[in-house]
Amino acid sequence: MLRHHRPALWILLAALPAPVGASAQEAEQSQEDVQQWVREIQQLQSELEPVQQEALQDSAIQQHQEEIGGLVRDAMIALDSTNALRLERMGQIIEEAQVAQSTGDTAKIDALTSEAETLQPHIEAAQAEALAQPEIETRIEQFRQDLHAKMIDIDPEAKPRLDRLAELSRRVQRAMGDNS
């Protein structure tokens, strides 16, 4: 997940204010630490990606992933029934864009991209709200645990990498002021 947000994360890291009462040197060191942690997170994710992809091929993992996707979709629609139309249209846009790309229709691709950009903020906001629901958070955490267990079954060397990844993620969140 973090990999898809690298540019935004780097911008956030660069914009971090110095801690109150900290010297410029301490603030610089802290920011350097966070940047190093992010680089290590990216390296670990890269190393774990093949094992994760293999684990995601497991039928039980796929079923669990699909169930969560359905729960999130249902929650988004329960929040606002117009989200059903937005999600349906986004799926259509993706299909239409694939066809337009295969035929080289750049004008159609541009129009579809523009339309998708208007839908995206609504979909992202609804998704964030749905993901914050306790039942969904619990199901996602269980999925994460099941996925990690499957990854460790495939490659026992994945465990220390997953543990380190979790530790670094917590450090970055704390440094960015998110104490969750």
Secondary structure, DSSP 8 states (H G I E B T S, - for coil): -GGGGHHHHHHHHHT----TT--HHHHHHHHHHHHHHHHHHHHHHHHHHHHHHHHTTSHHHHHHHHHHHHHHHHHHHHH-THHHHHHHHHHHHHHHHHHHHHHT-HHHHHHHHHHHHHHHHHHHHHHHHHHTSHHHHHHHHHHHHHHHHHHHHH-TTHHHHHHHHHHHHHHHHHHTT---
